[in-house]
Amino acid sequence: LPGVALCAPSSLSTVAFRVTAPGLDARAEDALSERVLDEVNRRGRVHLSSTVLRGRFAIRICVLSYRADRARVLACLEDLDAALRQLIPAVT
């Protein structure tokens, strides 16, 4: 998705990422990532968690659960995309 950068190579079924946007410093990107996490979780279709990697806020998705079928992963991507578009209007 535009506006999303992986924090590290994915391991097993957990992927950590953060929101990026031109012109934002690390602190602003971390705050934006937190807002995106809150917005995705507010929608209630999926639940993402967070962590701190090398001093930076990161959003985590884990698709190990038996409930994590294709439809749920697609719902997560849809909600993430919608949150990005809402919070960063320039995301296309």
LONUTI-403483 format. One record per residue (C-alpha): residue number from 1; x, y, z. Coordinates in Angstrom, 1 decimal. Example, Ala and Ser with C-alpha at 12.3 -4.5 7.8 and 13.67 -1.06 7.14 Angstrom:
+-----+--------+--------+--------+
:   k :      u :      v :      w :
+-----+--------+--------+--------+
:   1 :   12.3 :   -4.5 :    7.8 :
:   2 :   13.7 :   -1.1 :    7.1 :
+-----+--------+--------+--------+
END
This chain:
+-----+--------+--------+--------+
:   k :      u :      v :      w :
+-----+--------+--------+--------+
:   1 :    0.0 :    0.0 :    0.0 :
:   2 :    1.3 :    3.5 :   -0.7 :
:   3 :    2.3 :    5.2 :    2.5 :
:   4 :    3.3 :    2.0 :    4.3 :
:   5 :    6.9 :    0.7 :    4.8 :
:   6 :    8.0 :   -2.6 :    6.3 :
:   7 :   10.1 :   -2.2 :    9.4 :
:   8 :   11.9 :   -5.5 :    8.9 :
:   9 :   11.7 :   -8.6 :    6.9 :
:  10 :    8.6 :  -10.5 :    7.9 :
:  11 :    9.1 :  -13.5 :   10.1 :
:  12 :    6.7 :  -16.4 :   10.2 :
:  13 :    3.2 :  -14.8 :   10.2 :
:  14 :    4.0 :  -11.4 :   11.8 :
:  15 :    4.5 :   -8.3 :    9.7 :
:  16 :    5.6 :   -5.0 :   11.3 :
:  17 :    5.2 :   -1.8 :    9.4 :
:  18 :    4.9 :    2.0 :    9.9 :
:  19 :    3.2 :    4.8 :    8.0 :
:  20 :    5.4 :    7.1 :    6.0 :
:  21 :    4.7 :   10.4 :    4.4 :
:  22 :    6.8 :   12.9 :    2.6 :
:  23 :    8.0 :   15.8 :    4.7 :
:  24 :    7.4 :   14.1 :    8.1 :
:  25 :   10.2 :   13.4 :   10.6 :
:  26 :   10.4 :   10.2 :   12.6 :
:  27 :    8.3 :   11.6 :   15.5 :
:  28 :    5.5 :   12.7 :   13.2 :
:  29 :    5.5 :    9.4 :   11.3 :
:  30 :    5.3 :    7.5 :   14.6 :
:  31 :    2.3 :    9.7 :   15.7 :
:  32 :    0.7 :    9.2 :   12.3 :
:  33 :    1.2 :    5.4 :   12.6 :
:  34 :   -0.5 :    5.5 :   16.0 :
:  35 :   -3.5 :    7.3 :   14.6 :
:  36 :   -3.8 :    4.8 :   11.7 :
:  37 :   -3.6 :    1.9 :   14.2 :
:  38 :   -6.4 :    3.5 :   16.3 :
:  39 :   -8.5 :    4.2 :   13.2 :
:  40 :   -8.2 :    0.6 :   11.9 :
:  41 :   -9.0 :   -0.8 :   15.3 :
:  42 :  -11.9 :    1.6 :   15.8 :
:  43 :  -13.6 :    0.1 :   12.7 :
:  44 :  -13.8 :   -3.2 :   14.6 :
:  45 :  -13.4 :   -5.6 :   11.7 :
:  46 :   -9.8 :   -6.5 :   12.6 :
:  47 :   -7.5 :   -5.8 :   15.5 :
:  48 :   -3.9 :   -4.8 :   14.9 :
:  49 :   -1.3 :   -4.4 :   17.7 :
:  50 :    1.8 :   -2.3 :   18.0 :
:  51 :    5.4 :   -2.5 :   19.2 :
:  52 :    8.5 :   -0.4 :   19.3 :
:  53 :   11.4 :   -1.4 :   17.0 :
:  54 :   14.7 :    0.4 :   17.2 :
:  55 :   13.0 :    3.2 :   19.0 :
:  56 :   10.3 :    3.7 :   16.5 :
:  57 :    6.5 :    2.9 :   16.7 :
:  58 :    5.4 :    0.1 :   14.5 :
:  59 :    2.1 :   -1.5 :   13.7 :
:  60 :    1.9 :   -5.3 :   13.7 :
:  61 :   -0.4 :   -7.7 :   12.0 :
:  62 :   -0.3 :  -11.4 :   12.8 :
:  63 :   -2.1 :  -13.8 :   10.5 :
:  64 :   -1.4 :  -17.0 :   12.5 :
:  65 :   -4.8 :  -17.3 :   14.0 :
:  66 :   -7.3 :  -19.9 :   12.6 :
:  67 :   -9.6 :  -16.9 :   12.1 :
:  68 :   -7.2 :  -15.2 :    9.8 :
:  69 :   -8.7 :  -16.4 :    6.5 :
:  70 :   -8.4 :  -14.6 :    3.2 :
:  71 :  -11.5 :  -12.5 :    3.8 :
:  72 :  -10.1 :  -11.2 :    7.1 :
:  73 :   -6.7 :  -10.3 :    5.6 :
:  74 :   -8.5 :   -8.4 :    2.8 :
:  75 :  -10.7 :   -6.6 :    5.4 :
:  76 :   -7.5 :   -5.6 :    7.2 :
:  77 :   -6.0 :   -4.2 :    4.0 :
:  78 :   -9.2 :   -2.4 :    3.1 :
:  79 :   -9.4 :   -0.8 :    6.6 :
:  80 :   -5.7 :    0.1 :    6.5 :
:  81 :   -6.1 :    1.7 :    3.1 :
:  82 :   -9.2 :    3.6 :    4.2 :
:  83 :   -7.4 :    4.9 :    7.3 :
:  84 :   -4.5 :    6.0 :    5.2 :
:  85 :   -6.7 :    7.9 :    2.8 :
:  86 :   -8.6 :    9.5 :    5.7 :
:  87 :   -5.5 :   10.6 :    7.5 :
:  88 :   -3.2 :   11.3 :    4.6 :
:  89 :   -5.4 :   12.7 :    1.8 :
:  90 :   -2.5 :   12.6 :   -0.7 :
:  91 :   -2.4 :    8.8 :   -0.6 :
:  92 :   -3.6 :    7.3 :   -3.8 :
+-----+--------+--------+--------+
END
